Amino acid sequence: TTPSEYVGYHELKANGVLKDIVIDNELVDTVPADSRAQVIFDKTPFYAEMGGQVADKGVIKNQAGEVVAEVEDVQHAPNGQNMHTIHALKEMTRENTYSLEVDVAFHNKVKKNHTATHLLDQALRDVLGSHTHQAGSLVEPTYLRFDFTNLGSVTAEDLKKIEDIVNAKIWENIQVETVVTDKESAEKMGAIALFGDKYGDTVRVVKVGDYSMEFCGGTHVANTNEIGLFKIISESGVGAGVRRIEAVTSEEAFEFLEERNQLLRQSADELKIVQIKEVPRKIEQLQEQVKLLEQQKQALEDKFASQQAGDIFKNVKEINGKTLIAGQVNVSGMSQLRQLADQWKEKQLSDVLVLATATADGKVNLITAISSDAVKEGYKAGDLIKAIAPKVGGGGGGRPDLAQAGGKKPEGIQEALKAAEDWLNK
Ligand SMILES: [Zn+2]
């Protein structure tokens, strides 16, 4: 086994001797130009993916300072060495020394998000209780994801408390210290072991002042103030008793807030107000206006419907010994037809009633009603609606005294009204 030392805790650029090259599962001596390979150096500053923290990216240069390869991924080989997946631009040869250079901007974003997970882990326990423990995490340069045990969702109020605590710790400028020690001493110190992680004889304990202490092999900021800002963007469930928080830090947190700010700005513009803080009051005002207008519209519709009904209710035909009122009205829909049928019933205007209306969306509403006397004689509103609804391309049903139907052929309304007369003639 080729030994390989990880030096990325202290330096992000280091010289390494190329020890092993694997192409298509074969150990070889050179990486040809423009090809992919897996390579191991005697030492490397590249972090290999572990504990949810993504691998570093970066470049490899030769001694002349030319970029010879891009590092696309780094994973732990079975024997623990950091195995780099590279895209070689120029030929590379075993036992040559190369300059390994981590993408510093990428690395710094990751370490900010990673350190924020330590603060979040403790803040969750502070707010939700000591039963809460980590159930997994993902630390990317642009965001972090943190899974933890908790029954039920976290309230908006608690999320705010958690976020406030993390930000307070960031702004307290707390030094982050790493202690490498044996496992027993670390446990005596009270360090929290991350769920599912395995530890060797020596362990790294990462302390954020007195606030948090965890076993952790990841990379961290030296002072919490480097994180800048922390913002939770979502909280959701990912399984029985497991919740997930997604959050952003630093520039991404500012961008997130700025996007929200722009949305508010747009809303204020749409509402034609200058002050953003006036937005909620303006929306409340508009909602009250809408409510008032709806009430006024309803009152007018009712009045209009009654006027129309007045005319139709005068037109009583006598067919086969029964009185019939049948007509088309211009109302908003079924609920108004029912109101008219109530009026008809109260005033006992005829034995049989048929009302139809064409709705604004091109459909038809039909209602039929039979007086209680006629019901006793065997006339049924449900039978009548079944007889006439097909004329408007619909169907329906109901009780013996009241039935309703929908249809989609407004041009069939007159035919349907005529069919009611035929039904009485049978
Ligand atoms: Zn860590």
Residues whose N, C-alpha, C, O or C-beta is under 5 A from the ligand:
A	BS01	ZN	H114 C216 G218
